[in-house]
Amino acid sequence: MKLAFGFFVLIATLATIAHASDPSPLQDFCVAIDDSKAAVFVNGKICKNPKMVVAEDFFFSGLNKPGNTSNPLGSRVTQVNVNQIPGLNTLGVALARIDFAPYGLNPPHTHPRATEVLVVLHGTLYVGFVTSNPADPNLKNKLFTKYLYPGDVFVFPEGLIHFQFNVGHENAVAFVGFGSQNPGVITIANAVFGSDPPINKDVLTKAFQVDKKVIDYLQAQFWMNNN
């Protein structure tokens, strides 16, 4: 009896873990609202009274405007997720515009809650992602890369480290879709070397197998997010 119960718990747990995307809504919509007195709390947001919902709750304007790429990375991500469109709450999708100056970079990062699909509107991008650690310790993480041109589409699997780099002499523009209302972003360099408080230098020195002075230098840099 105990064995059967344990097996049932294991299956239930695995089923929960296997549900990797945002849960499906059980209602037409749940427009997010910052109101602690609201009655329903779903997917990290409080639901607006359906009787008070208006068309503007599902609307965002301005994605036709270029983002400011005057920064060290030479790129800018304009997010359109549940924080910009409250009506996206529980719907499991979001999007963004990425602008690149010549040789601009959207640095290696991950989206912990979403797969990303990217389409190039203008320019030439060099993009890629790296697989998770292989089961065979003798193998290395595999890199998949591609040069993209206007009209080309590329997919970055959920949670994997990826990047986009403008290799052209002119500005580039891409639009991306996400399989989450709030995909999240972890920019690798920022998280590792720019955390607050800083990660212990002994940890980073051992992890990267470099001299402590290298870690001191990297932690002293200005690490920015471009979104």
PyMOL CGO cylinders between C-alpha atoms (Angstrom):
from pymol import cmd
from pymol.cgo import CYLINDER

trace = [
    CYLINDER, 0.00, 0.00, 0.00, 2.81, 2.39, 0.94, 0.3, 1, 1, 1, 1, 1, 1,
    CYLINDER, 2.81, 2.39, 0.94, 4.68, 1.49, -2.25, 0.3, 1, 1, 1, 1, 1, 1,
    CYLINDER, 4.68, 1.49, -2.25, 1.60, 2.18, -4.39, 0.3, 1, 1, 1, 1, 1, 1,
    CYLINDER, 1.60, 2.18, -4.39, 1.02, 5.50, -2.66, 0.3, 1, 1, 1, 1, 1, 1,
    CYLINDER, 1.02, 5.50, -2.66, 4.67, 6.47, -3.16, 0.3, 1, 1, 1, 1, 1, 1,
    CYLINDER, 4.67, 6.47, -3.16, 4.44, 5.59, -6.85, 0.3, 1, 1, 1, 1, 1, 1,
    CYLINDER, 4.44, 5.59, -6.85, 1.30, 7.73, -7.19, 0.3, 1, 1, 1, 1, 1, 1,
    CYLINDER, 1.30, 7.73, -7.19, 3.04, 10.70, -5.55, 0.3, 1, 1, 1, 1, 1, 1,
    CYLINDER, 3.04, 10.70, -5.55, 6.06, 10.25, -7.85, 0.3, 1, 1, 1, 1, 1, 1,
    CYLINDER, 6.06, 10.25, -7.85, 3.88, 10.21, -10.98, 0.3, 1, 1, 1, 1, 1, 1,
    CYLINDER, 3.88, 10.21, -10.98, 1.95, 13.27, -9.81, 0.3, 1, 1, 1, 1, 1, 1,
    CYLINDER, 1.95, 13.27, -9.81, 5.20, 15.13, -9.12, 0.3, 1, 1, 1, 1, 1, 1,
    CYLINDER, 5.20, 15.13, -9.12, 6.66, 14.25, -12.52, 0.3, 1, 1, 1, 1, 1, 1,
    CYLINDER, 6.66, 14.25, -12.52, 3.46, 15.33, -14.23, 0.3, 1, 1, 1, 1, 1, 1,
    CYLINDER, 3.46, 15.33, -14.23, 3.66, 18.68, -12.50, 0.3, 1, 1, 1, 1, 1, 1,
    CYLINDER, 3.66, 18.68, -12.50, 7.29, 19.19, -13.49, 0.3, 1, 1, 1, 1, 1, 1,
    CYLINDER, 7.29, 19.19, -13.49, 6.54, 18.19, -17.08, 0.3, 1, 1, 1, 1, 1, 1,
    CYLINDER, 6.54, 18.19, -17.08, 4.06, 21.06, -17.42, 0.3, 1, 1, 1, 1, 1, 1,
    CYLINDER, 4.06, 21.06, -17.42, 6.70, 23.49, -18.67, 0.3, 1, 1, 1, 1, 1, 1,
    CYLINDER, 6.70, 23.49, -18.67, 4.66, 26.35, -20.11, 0.3, 1, 1, 1, 1, 1, 1,
    CYLINDER, 4.66, 26.35, -20.11, 2.24, 28.83, -18.61, 0.3, 1, 1, 1, 1, 1, 1,
    CYLINDER, 2.24, 28.83, -18.61, -0.96, 27.08, -17.45, 0.3, 1, 1, 1, 1, 1, 1,
    CYLINDER, -0.96, 27.08, -17.45, -4.03, 27.40, -19.64, 0.3, 1, 1, 1, 1, 1, 1,
    CYLINDER, -4.03, 27.40, -19.64, -6.65, 29.87, -18.38, 0.3, 1, 1, 1, 1, 1, 1,
    CYLINDER, -6.65, 29.87, -18.38, -9.98, 28.60, -17.14, 0.3, 1, 1, 1, 1, 1, 1,
    CYLINDER, -9.98, 28.60, -17.14, -11.79, 31.78, -18.12, 0.3, 1, 1, 1, 1, 1, 1,
    CYLINDER, -11.79, 31.78, -18.12, -11.92, 34.14, -21.11, 0.3, 1, 1, 1, 1, 1, 1,
    CYLINDER, -11.92, 34.14, -21.11, -9.36, 36.50, -19.60, 0.3, 1, 1, 1, 1, 1, 1,
    CYLINDER, -9.36, 36.50, -19.60, -7.84, 37.73, -16.36, 0.3, 1, 1, 1, 1, 1, 1,
    CYLINDER, -7.84, 37.73, -16.36, -6.72, 41.32, -16.92, 0.3, 1, 1, 1, 1, 1, 1,
    CYLINDER, -6.72, 41.32, -16.92, -3.96, 42.11, -14.43, 0.3, 1, 1, 1, 1, 1, 1,
    CYLINDER, -3.96, 42.11, -14.43, -4.55, 44.95, -12.02, 0.3, 1, 1, 1, 1, 1, 1,
    CYLINDER, -4.55, 44.95, -12.02, -2.61, 46.33, -9.05, 0.3, 1, 1, 1, 1, 1, 1,
    CYLINDER, -2.61, 46.33, -9.05, -5.46, 46.15, -6.56, 0.3, 1, 1, 1, 1, 1, 1,
    CYLINDER, -5.46, 46.15, -6.56, -4.94, 44.19, -3.37, 0.3, 1, 1, 1, 1, 1, 1,
    CYLINDER, -4.94, 44.19, -3.37, -8.71, 44.17, -2.79, 0.3, 1, 1, 1, 1, 1, 1,
    CYLINDER, -8.71, 44.17, -2.79, -9.45, 42.31, -6.02, 0.3, 1, 1, 1, 1, 1, 1,
    CYLINDER, -9.45, 42.31, -6.02, -10.94, 38.88, -5.51, 0.3, 1, 1, 1, 1, 1, 1,
    CYLINDER, -10.94, 38.88, -5.51, -8.94, 36.62, -7.86, 0.3, 1, 1, 1, 1, 1, 1,
    CYLINDER, -8.94, 36.62, -7.86, -5.16, 36.16, -7.98, 0.3, 1, 1, 1, 1, 1, 1,
    CYLINDER, -5.16, 36.16, -7.98, -3.92, 34.21, -11.02, 0.3, 1, 1, 1, 1, 1, 1,
    CYLINDER, -3.92, 34.21, -11.02, -0.42, 33.58, -12.46, 0.3, 1, 1, 1, 1, 1, 1,
    CYLINDER, -0.42, 33.58, -12.46, 1.29, 36.20, -10.34, 0.3, 1, 1, 1, 1, 1, 1,
    CYLINDER, 1.29, 36.20, -10.34, -1.25, 38.93, -11.03, 0.3, 1, 1, 1, 1, 1, 1,
    CYLINDER, -1.25, 38.93, -11.03, -4.55, 40.03, -9.51, 0.3, 1, 1, 1, 1, 1, 1,
    CYLINDER, -4.55, 40.03, -9.51, -7.55, 39.87, -11.82, 0.3, 1, 1, 1, 1, 1, 1,
    CYLINDER, -7.55, 39.87, -11.82, -9.52, 42.96, -12.72, 0.3, 1, 1, 1, 1, 1, 1,
    CYLINDER, -9.52, 42.96, -12.72, -13.28, 42.76, -12.33, 0.3, 1, 1, 1, 1, 1, 1,
    CYLINDER, -13.28, 42.76, -12.33, -14.45, 41.49, -15.77, 0.3, 1, 1, 1, 1, 1, 1,
    CYLINDER, -14.45, 41.49, -15.77, -17.20, 44.12, -15.75, 0.3, 1, 1, 1, 1, 1, 1,
    CYLINDER, -17.20, 44.12, -15.75, -14.52, 46.82, -15.63, 0.3, 1, 1, 1, 1, 1, 1,
    CYLINDER, -14.52, 46.82, -15.63, -12.38, 45.44, -18.47, 0.3, 1, 1, 1, 1, 1, 1,
    CYLINDER, -12.38, 45.44, -18.47, -11.94, 47.70, -21.51, 0.3, 1, 1, 1, 1, 1, 1,
    CYLINDER, -11.94, 47.70, -21.51, -10.29, 47.34, -24.92, 0.3, 1, 1, 1, 1, 1, 1,
    CYLINDER, -10.29, 47.34, -24.92, -7.23, 49.29, -23.75, 0.3, 1, 1, 1, 1, 1, 1,
    CYLINDER, -7.23, 49.29, -23.75, -6.42, 46.42, -21.37, 0.3, 1, 1, 1, 1, 1, 1,
    CYLINDER, -6.42, 46.42, -21.37, -5.47, 44.39, -24.45, 0.3, 1, 1, 1, 1, 1, 1,
    CYLINDER, -5.47, 44.39, -24.45, -3.64, 47.18, -26.30, 0.3, 1, 1, 1, 1, 1, 1,
    CYLINDER, -3.64, 47.18, -26.30, -0.09, 48.53, -26.63, 0.3, 1, 1, 1, 1, 1, 1,
    CYLINDER, -0.09, 48.53, -26.63, 1.09, 51.28, -28.96, 0.3, 1, 1, 1, 1, 1, 1,
    CYLINDER, 1.09, 51.28, -28.96, 4.58, 52.26, -30.04, 0.3, 1, 1, 1, 1, 1, 1,
    CYLINDER, 4.58, 52.26, -30.04, 6.32, 49.09, -31.17, 0.3, 1, 1, 1, 1, 1, 1,
    CYLINDER, 6.32, 49.09, -31.17, 6.94, 50.81, -34.51, 0.3, 1, 1, 1, 1, 1, 1,
    CYLINDER, 6.94, 50.81, -34.51, 9.36, 53.21, -32.77, 0.3, 1, 1, 1, 1, 1, 1,
    CYLINDER, 9.36, 53.21, -32.77, 13.08, 52.26, -32.70, 0.3, 1, 1, 1, 1, 1, 1,
    CYLINDER, 13.08, 52.26, -32.70, 14.61, 51.61, -29.31, 0.3, 1, 1, 1, 1, 1, 1,
    CYLINDER, 14.61, 51.61, -29.31, 17.55, 53.73, -28.15, 0.3, 1, 1, 1, 1, 1, 1,
    CYLINDER, 17.55, 53.73, -28.15, 20.73, 51.76, -28.91, 0.3, 1, 1, 1, 1, 1, 1,
    CYLINDER, 20.73, 51.76, -28.91, 23.10, 54.42, -27.55, 0.3, 1, 1, 1, 1, 1, 1,
    CYLINDER, 23.10, 54.42, -27.55, 24.57, 52.17, -24.88, 0.3, 1, 1, 1, 1, 1, 1,
    CYLINDER, 24.57, 52.17, -24.88, 27.66, 49.97, -24.49, 0.3, 1, 1, 1, 1, 1, 1,
    CYLINDER, 27.66, 49.97, -24.49, 25.87, 46.96, -26.01, 0.3, 1, 1, 1, 1, 1, 1,
    CYLINDER, 25.87, 46.96, -26.01, 24.49, 48.79, -29.02, 0.3, 1, 1, 1, 1, 1, 1,
    CYLINDER, 24.49, 48.79, -29.02, 21.09, 47.16, -28.69, 0.3, 1, 1, 1, 1, 1, 1,
    CYLINDER, 21.09, 47.16, -28.69, 17.74, 47.74, -27.02, 0.3, 1, 1, 1, 1, 1, 1,
    CYLINDER, 17.74, 47.74, -27.02, 14.92, 45.34, -26.23, 0.3, 1, 1, 1, 1, 1, 1,
    CYLINDER, 14.92, 45.34, -26.23, 11.41, 46.79, -26.04, 0.3, 1, 1, 1, 1, 1, 1,
    CYLINDER, 11.41, 46.79, -26.04, 9.32, 44.32, -24.06, 0.3, 1, 1, 1, 1, 1, 1,
    CYLINDER, 9.32, 44.32, -24.06, 5.59, 43.81, -24.52, 0.3, 1, 1, 1, 1, 1, 1,
    CYLINDER, 5.59, 43.81, -24.52, 4.61, 41.36, -21.80, 0.3, 1, 1, 1, 1, 1, 1,
    CYLINDER, 4.61, 41.36, -21.80, 1.97, 41.25, -19.09, 0.3, 1, 1, 1, 1, 1, 1,
    CYLINDER, 1.97, 41.25, -19.09, 3.47, 44.35, -17.50, 0.3, 1, 1, 1, 1, 1, 1,
    CYLINDER, 3.47, 44.35, -17.50, 2.76, 46.37, -20.66, 0.3, 1, 1, 1, 1, 1, 1,
    CYLINDER, 2.76, 46.37, -20.66, -0.50, 44.67, -21.70, 0.3, 1, 1, 1, 1, 1, 1,
    CYLINDER, -0.50, 44.67, -21.70, -2.46, 43.61, -18.59, 0.3, 1, 1, 1, 1, 1, 1,
    CYLINDER, -2.46, 43.61, -18.59, -4.78, 41.51, -20.75, 0.3, 1, 1, 1, 1, 1, 1,
    CYLINDER, -4.78, 41.51, -20.75, -1.92, 39.08, -21.47, 0.3, 1, 1, 1, 1, 1, 1,
    CYLINDER, -1.92, 39.08, -21.47, -2.29, 37.67, -17.96, 0.3, 1, 1, 1, 1, 1, 1,
    CYLINDER, -2.29, 37.67, -17.96, -2.94, 33.87, -18.15, 0.3, 1, 1, 1, 1, 1, 1,
    CYLINDER, -2.94, 33.87, -18.15, -2.70, 33.86, -21.97, 0.3, 1, 1, 1, 1, 1, 1,
    CYLINDER, -2.70, 33.86, -21.97, 0.85, 32.48, -22.14, 0.3, 1, 1, 1, 1, 1, 1,
    CYLINDER, 0.85, 32.48, -22.14, 2.30, 34.77, -24.82, 0.3, 1, 1, 1, 1, 1, 1,
    CYLINDER, 2.30, 34.77, -24.82, 4.40, 37.94, -25.05, 0.3, 1, 1, 1, 1, 1, 1,
    CYLINDER, 4.40, 37.94, -25.05, 6.59, 39.66, -27.60, 0.3, 1, 1, 1, 1, 1, 1,
    CYLINDER, 6.59, 39.66, -27.60, 9.39, 42.19, -27.98, 0.3, 1, 1, 1, 1, 1, 1,
    CYLINDER, 9.39, 42.19, -27.98, 11.18, 44.38, -30.48, 0.3, 1, 1, 1, 1, 1, 1,
    CYLINDER, 11.18, 44.38, -30.48, 14.97, 44.29, -30.60, 0.3, 1, 1, 1, 1, 1, 1,
    CYLINDER, 14.97, 44.29, -30.60, 16.91, 47.15, -32.19, 0.3, 1, 1, 1, 1, 1, 1,
    CYLINDER, 16.91, 47.15, -32.19, 20.60, 46.83, -33.03, 0.3, 1, 1, 1, 1, 1, 1,
    CYLINDER, 20.60, 46.83, -33.03, 23.13, 49.48, -33.94, 0.3, 1, 1, 1, 1, 1, 1,
    CYLINDER, 23.13, 49.48, -33.94, 25.86, 48.30, -36.32, 0.3, 1, 1, 1, 1, 1, 1,
    CYLINDER, 25.86, 48.30, -36.32, 27.72, 45.52, -34.46, 0.3, 1, 1, 1, 1, 1, 1,
    CYLINDER, 27.72, 45.52, -34.46, 25.23, 45.78, -31.63, 0.3, 1, 1, 1, 1, 1, 1,
    CYLINDER, 25.23, 45.78, -31.63, 24.81, 42.75, -29.37, 0.3, 1, 1, 1, 1, 1, 1,
    CYLINDER, 24.81, 42.75, -29.37, 21.97, 41.27, -27.37, 0.3, 1, 1, 1, 1, 1, 1,
    CYLINDER, 21.97, 41.27, -27.37, 24.36, 39.45, -25.02, 0.3, 1, 1, 1, 1, 1, 1,
    CYLINDER, 24.36, 39.45, -25.02, 24.15, 35.80, -23.90, 0.3, 1, 1, 1, 1, 1, 1,
    CYLINDER, 24.15, 35.80, -23.90, 21.05, 35.39, -21.77, 0.3, 1, 1, 1, 1, 1, 1,
    CYLINDER, 21.05, 35.39, -21.77, 18.24, 32.97, -20.98, 0.3, 1, 1, 1, 1, 1, 1,
    CYLINDER, 18.24, 32.97, -20.98, 14.48, 33.14, -20.60, 0.3, 1, 1, 1, 1, 1, 1,
    CYLINDER, 14.48, 33.14, -20.60, 13.68, 30.80, -17.70, 0.3, 1, 1, 1, 1, 1, 1,
    CYLINDER, 13.68, 30.80, -17.70, 9.99, 30.57, -18.53, 0.3, 1, 1, 1, 1, 1, 1,
    CYLINDER, 9.99, 30.57, -18.53, 9.71, 30.69, -22.31, 0.3, 1, 1, 1, 1, 1, 1,
    CYLINDER, 9.71, 30.69, -22.31, 10.78, 29.50, -25.72, 0.3, 1, 1, 1, 1, 1, 1,
    CYLINDER, 10.78, 29.50, -25.72, 11.61, 32.41, -28.04, 0.3, 1, 1, 1, 1, 1, 1,
    CYLINDER, 11.61, 32.41, -28.04, 10.94, 32.68, -31.78, 0.3, 1, 1, 1, 1, 1, 1,
    CYLINDER, 10.94, 32.68, -31.78, 12.69, 35.52, -33.64, 0.3, 1, 1, 1, 1, 1, 1,
    CYLINDER, 12.69, 35.52, -33.64, 12.03, 37.03, -37.07, 0.3, 1, 1, 1, 1, 1, 1,
    CYLINDER, 12.03, 37.03, -37.07, 14.39, 39.52, -38.73, 0.3, 1, 1, 1, 1, 1, 1,
    CYLINDER, 14.39, 39.52, -38.73, 12.80, 42.56, -40.34, 0.3, 1, 1, 1, 1, 1, 1,
    CYLINDER, 12.80, 42.56, -40.34, 15.94, 44.44, -41.33, 0.3, 1, 1, 1, 1, 1, 1,
    CYLINDER, 15.94, 44.44, -41.33, 19.67, 43.79, -41.30, 0.3, 1, 1, 1, 1, 1, 1,
    CYLINDER, 19.67, 43.79, -41.30, 21.83, 40.73, -40.81, 0.3, 1, 1, 1, 1, 1, 1,
    CYLINDER, 21.83, 40.73, -40.81, 22.06, 38.93, -37.47, 0.3, 1, 1, 1, 1, 1, 1,
    CYLINDER, 22.06, 38.93, -37.47, 24.38, 36.20, -36.26, 0.3, 1, 1, 1, 1, 1, 1,
    CYLINDER, 24.38, 36.20, -36.26, 22.42, 34.24, -33.66, 0.3, 1, 1, 1, 1, 1, 1,
    CYLINDER, 22.42, 34.24, -33.66, 22.93, 31.10, -31.63, 0.3, 1, 1, 1, 1, 1, 1,
    CYLINDER, 22.93, 31.10, -31.63, 22.16, 29.04, -28.57, 0.3, 1, 1, 1, 1, 1, 1,
    CYLINDER, 22.16, 29.04, -28.57, 24.05, 26.51, -26.45, 0.3, 1, 1, 1, 1, 1, 1,
    CYLINDER, 24.05, 26.51, -26.45, 22.64, 23.21, -25.25, 0.3, 1, 1, 1, 1, 1, 1,
    CYLINDER, 22.64, 23.21, -25.25, 22.45, 22.23, -21.60, 0.3, 1, 1, 1, 1, 1, 1,
    CYLINDER, 22.45, 22.23, -21.60, 25.14, 19.98, -20.09, 0.3, 1, 1, 1, 1, 1, 1,
    CYLINDER, 25.14, 19.98, -20.09, 25.30, 16.67, -22.01, 0.3, 1, 1, 1, 1, 1, 1,
    CYLINDER, 25.30, 16.67, -22.01, 24.80, 13.40, -20.19, 0.3, 1, 1, 1, 1, 1, 1,
    CYLINDER, 24.80, 13.40, -20.19, 28.16, 12.18, -21.45, 0.3, 1, 1, 1, 1, 1, 1,
    CYLINDER, 28.16, 12.18, -21.45, 30.87, 14.02, -19.44, 0.3, 1, 1, 1, 1, 1, 1,
    CYLINDER, 30.87, 14.02, -19.44, 33.26, 13.61, -22.39, 0.3, 1, 1, 1, 1, 1, 1,
    CYLINDER, 33.26, 13.61, -22.39, 31.06, 15.81, -24.58, 0.3, 1, 1, 1, 1, 1, 1,
    CYLINDER, 31.06, 15.81, -24.58, 30.81, 19.59, -24.55, 0.3, 1, 1, 1, 1, 1, 1,
    CYLINDER, 30.81, 19.59, -24.55, 27.79, 21.85, -24.65, 0.3, 1, 1, 1, 1, 1, 1,
    CYLINDER, 27.79, 21.85, -24.65, 26.86, 22.13, -28.33, 0.3, 1, 1, 1, 1, 1, 1,
    CYLINDER, 26.86, 22.13, -28.33, 26.56, 25.51, -30.04, 0.3, 1, 1, 1, 1, 1, 1,
    CYLINDER, 26.56, 25.51, -30.04, 23.97, 26.05, -32.79, 0.3, 1, 1, 1, 1, 1, 1,
    CYLINDER, 23.97, 26.05, -32.79, 24.43, 29.23, -34.88, 0.3, 1, 1, 1, 1, 1, 1,
    CYLINDER, 24.43, 29.23, -34.88, 22.94, 30.79, -37.98, 0.3, 1, 1, 1, 1, 1, 1,
    CYLINDER, 22.94, 30.79, -37.98, 23.21, 33.98, -40.03, 0.3, 1, 1, 1, 1, 1, 1,
    CYLINDER, 23.21, 33.98, -40.03, 19.76, 35.51, -40.44, 0.3, 1, 1, 1, 1, 1, 1,
    CYLINDER, 19.76, 35.51, -40.44, 18.47, 37.91, -43.08, 0.3, 1, 1, 1, 1, 1, 1,
    CYLINDER, 18.47, 37.91, -43.08, 15.16, 39.80, -43.48, 0.3, 1, 1, 1, 1, 1, 1,
    CYLINDER, 15.16, 39.80, -43.48, 12.28, 37.34, -43.32, 0.3, 1, 1, 1, 1, 1, 1,
    CYLINDER, 12.28, 37.34, -43.32, 14.32, 34.60, -41.64, 0.3, 1, 1, 1, 1, 1, 1,
    CYLINDER, 14.32, 34.60, -41.64, 13.02, 32.96, -38.46, 0.3, 1, 1, 1, 1, 1, 1,
    CYLINDER, 13.02, 32.96, -38.46, 14.96, 31.22, -35.68, 0.3, 1, 1, 1, 1, 1, 1,
    CYLINDER, 14.96, 31.22, -35.68, 13.84, 29.48, -32.49, 0.3, 1, 1, 1, 1, 1, 1,
    CYLINDER, 13.84, 29.48, -32.49, 15.64, 29.51, -29.13, 0.3, 1, 1, 1, 1, 1, 1,
    CYLINDER, 15.64, 29.51, -29.13, 14.47, 26.66, -26.84, 0.3, 1, 1, 1, 1, 1, 1,
    CYLINDER, 14.47, 26.66, -26.84, 13.22, 27.51, -23.37, 0.3, 1, 1, 1, 1, 1, 1,
    CYLINDER, 13.22, 27.51, -23.37, 15.87, 28.16, -20.74, 0.3, 1, 1, 1, 1, 1, 1,
    CYLINDER, 15.87, 28.16, -20.74, 18.92, 27.79, -23.02, 0.3, 1, 1, 1, 1, 1, 1,
    CYLINDER, 18.92, 27.79, -23.02, 21.64, 30.45, -23.25, 0.3, 1, 1, 1, 1, 1, 1,
    CYLINDER, 21.64, 30.45, -23.25, 21.37, 32.38, -26.52, 0.3, 1, 1, 1, 1, 1, 1,
    CYLINDER, 21.37, 32.38, -26.52, 22.44, 35.63, -28.19, 0.3, 1, 1, 1, 1, 1, 1,
    CYLINDER, 22.44, 35.63, -28.19, 21.91, 37.88, -31.22, 0.3, 1, 1, 1, 1, 1, 1,
    CYLINDER, 21.91, 37.88, -31.22, 24.66, 39.96, -32.87, 0.3, 1, 1, 1, 1, 1, 1,
    CYLINDER, 24.66, 39.96, -32.87, 24.31, 42.48, -35.68, 0.3, 1, 1, 1, 1, 1, 1,
    CYLINDER, 24.31, 42.48, -35.68, 27.14, 41.68, -38.11, 0.3, 1, 1, 1, 1, 1, 1,
    CYLINDER, 27.14, 41.68, -38.11, 26.09, 44.32, -40.65, 0.3, 1, 1, 1, 1, 1, 1,
    CYLINDER, 26.09, 44.32, -40.65, 27.16, 47.90, -41.24, 0.3, 1, 1, 1, 1, 1, 1,
    CYLINDER, 27.16, 47.90, -41.24, 23.61, 49.19, -40.77, 0.3, 1, 1, 1, 1, 1, 1,
    CYLINDER, 23.61, 49.19, -40.77, 20.94, 49.07, -38.10, 0.3, 1, 1, 1, 1, 1, 1,
    CYLINDER, 20.94, 49.07, -38.10, 19.04, 45.82, -37.65, 0.3, 1, 1, 1, 1, 1, 1,
    CYLINDER, 19.04, 45.82, -37.65, 15.54, 45.15, -36.32, 0.3, 1, 1, 1, 1, 1, 1,
    CYLINDER, 15.54, 45.15, -36.32, 13.95, 41.90, -35.15, 0.3, 1, 1, 1, 1, 1, 1,
    CYLINDER, 13.95, 41.90, -35.15, 10.69, 40.96, -33.49, 0.3, 1, 1, 1, 1, 1, 1,
    CYLINDER, 10.69, 40.96, -33.49, 10.39, 38.05, -31.09, 0.3, 1, 1, 1, 1, 1, 1,
    CYLINDER, 10.39, 38.05, -31.09, 7.55, 36.05, -29.63, 0.3, 1, 1, 1, 1, 1, 1,
    CYLINDER, 7.55, 36.05, -29.63, 7.60, 34.23, -26.29, 0.3, 1, 1, 1, 1, 1, 1,
    CYLINDER, 7.60, 34.23, -26.29, 5.64, 31.26, -24.99, 0.3, 1, 1, 1, 1, 1, 1,
    CYLINDER, 5.64, 31.26, -24.99, 4.94, 33.01, -21.69, 0.3, 1, 1, 1, 1, 1, 1,
    CYLINDER, 4.94, 33.01, -21.69, 3.14, 36.13, -20.52, 0.3, 1, 1, 1, 1, 1, 1,
    CYLINDER, 3.14, 36.13, -20.52, 6.29, 36.97, -18.55, 0.3, 1, 1, 1, 1, 1, 1,
    CYLINDER, 6.29, 36.97, -18.55, 9.32, 35.06, -19.93, 0.3, 1, 1, 1, 1, 1, 1,
    CYLINDER, 9.32, 35.06, -19.93, 11.89, 36.64, -17.63, 0.3, 1, 1, 1, 1, 1, 1,
    CYLINDER, 11.89, 36.64, -17.63, 15.49, 37.41, -18.60, 0.3, 1, 1, 1, 1, 1, 1,
    CYLINDER, 15.49, 37.41, -18.60, 18.77, 36.32, -17.03, 0.3, 1, 1, 1, 1, 1, 1,
    CYLINDER, 18.77, 36.32, -17.03, 21.70, 38.12, -18.66, 0.3, 1, 1, 1, 1, 1, 1,
    CYLINDER, 21.70, 38.12, -18.66, 24.62, 35.83, -17.90, 0.3, 1, 1, 1, 1, 1, 1,
    CYLINDER, 24.62, 35.83, -17.90, 27.44, 38.36, -17.40, 0.3, 1, 1, 1, 1, 1, 1,
    CYLINDER, 27.44, 38.36, -17.40, 25.22, 40.70, -15.37, 0.3, 1, 1, 1, 1, 1, 1,
    CYLINDER, 25.22, 40.70, -15.37, 24.01, 37.92, -13.09, 0.3, 1, 1, 1, 1, 1, 1,
    CYLINDER, 24.01, 37.92, -13.09, 27.46, 36.43, -12.48, 0.3, 1, 1, 1, 1, 1, 1,
    CYLINDER, 27.46, 36.43, -12.48, 29.62, 39.55, -12.21, 0.3, 1, 1, 1, 1, 1, 1,
    CYLINDER, 29.62, 39.55, -12.21, 27.14, 42.32, -11.42, 0.3, 1, 1, 1, 1, 1, 1,
    CYLINDER, 27.14, 42.32, -11.42, 24.96, 40.80, -8.69, 0.3, 1, 1, 1, 1, 1, 1,
    CYLINDER, 24.96, 40.80, -8.69, 24.15, 42.72, -5.51, 0.3, 1, 1, 1, 1, 1, 1,
    CYLINDER, 24.15, 42.72, -5.51, 25.76, 41.77, -3.23, 0.3, 1, 1, 1, 1, 1, 1,
    CYLINDER, 25.76, 41.77, -3.23, 28.61, 40.37, -5.35, 0.3, 1, 1, 1, 1, 1, 1,
    CYLINDER, 28.61, 40.37, -5.35, 29.21, 36.63, -5.54, 0.3, 1, 1, 1, 1, 1, 1,
    CYLINDER, 29.21, 36.63, -5.54, 32.18, 35.62, -3.39, 0.3, 1, 1, 1, 1, 1, 1,
    CYLINDER, 32.18, 35.62, -3.39, 35.40, 36.01, -5.40, 0.3, 1, 1, 1, 1, 1, 1,
    CYLINDER, 35.40, 36.01, -5.40, 36.65, 32.60, -4.28, 0.3, 1, 1, 1, 1, 1, 1,
    CYLINDER, 36.65, 32.60, -4.28, 33.58, 31.01, -5.82, 0.3, 1, 1, 1, 1, 1, 1,
    CYLINDER, 33.58, 31.01, -5.82, 34.08, 32.77, -9.17, 0.3, 1, 1, 1, 1, 1, 1,
    CYLINDER, 34.08, 32.77, -9.17, 37.84, 32.23, -9.22, 0.3, 1, 1, 1, 1, 1, 1,
    CYLINDER, 37.84, 32.23, -9.22, 37.38, 28.51, -8.83, 0.3, 1, 1, 1, 1, 1, 1,
    CYLINDER, 37.38, 28.51, -8.83, 34.40, 28.34, -11.18, 0.3, 1, 1, 1, 1, 1, 1,
    CYLINDER, 34.40, 28.34, -11.18, 36.14, 30.14, -14.05, 0.3, 1, 1, 1, 1, 1, 1,
    CYLINDER, 36.14, 30.14, -14.05, 39.65, 28.86, -13.27, 0.3, 1, 1, 1, 1, 1, 1,
    CYLINDER, 39.65, 28.86, -13.27, 41.20, 32.32, -13.53, 0.3, 1, 1, 1, 1, 1, 1,
    CYLINDER, 41.20, 32.32, -13.53, 43.32, 34.58, -11.34, 0.3, 1, 1, 1, 1, 1, 1,
    CYLINDER, 43.32, 34.58, -11.34, 41.48, 36.54, -8.66, 0.3, 1, 1, 1, 1, 1, 1,
    CYLINDER, 41.48, 36.54, -8.66, 42.56, 39.79, -10.33, 0.3, 1, 1, 1, 1, 1, 1,
    CYLINDER, 42.56, 39.79, -10.33, 40.49, 38.86, -13.37, 0.3, 1, 1, 1, 1, 1, 1,
    CYLINDER, 40.49, 38.86, -13.37, 37.41, 38.46, -11.17, 0.3, 1, 1, 1, 1, 1, 1,
    CYLINDER, 37.41, 38.46, -11.17, 38.17, 41.78, -9.45, 0.3, 1, 1, 1, 1, 1, 1,
    CYLINDER, 38.17, 41.78, -9.45, 38.33, 43.45, -12.85, 0.3, 1, 1, 1, 1, 1, 1,
    CYLINDER, 38.33, 43.45, -12.85, 35.10, 41.90, -14.11, 0.3, 1, 1, 1, 1, 1, 1,
    CYLINDER, 35.10, 41.90, -14.11, 33.15, 42.71, -10.94, 0.3, 1, 1, 1, 1, 1, 1,
    CYLINDER, 33.15, 42.71, -10.94, 34.33, 46.31, -11.16, 0.3, 1, 1, 1, 1, 1, 1,
    CYLINDER, 34.33, 46.31, -11.16, 32.78, 46.79, -14.60, 0.3, 1, 1, 1, 1, 1, 1,
    CYLINDER, 32.78, 46.79, -14.60, 29.41, 48.39, -15.27, 0.3, 1, 1, 1, 1, 1, 1,
    CYLINDER, 29.41, 48.39, -15.27, 26.98, 45.64, -16.24, 0.3, 1, 1, 1, 1, 1, 1,
    CYLINDER, 26.98, 45.64, -16.24, 23.78, 46.83, -17.85, 0.3, 1, 1, 1, 1, 1, 1,
    CYLINDER, 23.78, 46.83, -17.85, 20.48, 45.31, -18.90, 0.3, 1, 1, 1, 1, 1, 1,
    CYLINDER, 20.48, 45.31, -18.90, 19.26, 46.47, -22.30, 0.3, 1, 1, 1, 1, 1, 1,
    CYLINDER, 19.26, 46.47, -22.30, 15.56, 45.88, -21.65, 0.3, 1, 1, 1, 1, 1, 1,
]
cmd.load_cgo(trace, "trace")
